[in-house]
Amino acid sequence: MTIGMKAIEFQAIAHDGVLDIPAEHRRRLDGKTVRVVLVDAESQDAGGNETLFARLRRVRIQGPTDLSTNHDAYSVGEQDA
């Protein structure tokens, strides 16, 4: 269990397998074991102009046509929903 874990996000350029931690975070992280997740910022920026809602509009689900009307009945498993 982790208590008090804080996430820090920053962009860096990888060079020879090394990432430089920005100066404002170095003292707090010095000597600590950290978990690192790398995301290629360049590939992420390619669709950066599209909003979250625009991407959500493309999500398609399959379900009964009256799902929005009878959601509660379906979620609790009523047989005659």
Protein Blocks (a to p, Z undefined) as FASTA:
>chain_A
ZZhiacdddddddeehiacddfklmmmmgopacddddddfklmmmmmmpcfklmmmmpcc
dddfklmmmmmmmmnopakZZ
